[in-house]
Amino acid sequence: MTRVKATREGDIGLKTASGYVVDRVVPFVALPSVHALFKFVRLHNPANDKTAIAVVLDVGPWNEHDDAYVFGMARPKAETGKDDRGRVTNGAGIDLSEKIWFELAMADNSEIDWEFL
């Protein structure tokens, strides 16, 4: 599994990169590669040992073409503090939907483990 900082997706009512309208019901995540869309991931919160399964329905956080991280052994580009467009990042490598945020009992933007199923 890959351990990265996670953030909360938010954006209820807005569309994701896949066209899904964000709600509080569907367990999904965002990873920074368009090639990850519609793949399933297993998530683990090391702080409390809770796990969840989600589908990738959005691209992000921050970058859109970070295949070296998503499919390789590289760290997320967002960890450098800048994204591909020069924006300052919060270092997150994955965004969690409201459903996943609560399933994993996240208290803040902390680390989680993830892997493709």
Buried (B, 14 or more C-beta within 10 A) or exposed (E): EBEBBBBBBEBEEEEBBBEBEBEEEBBBBBBBBBEBBEBEBBBBBEBEEBEBEBBBBBBBBBBBEBBEBBEEEEBBBBBEEBBEEEEEBEBBBBBBBBBBBBBBEBEEEEBBBBEBE
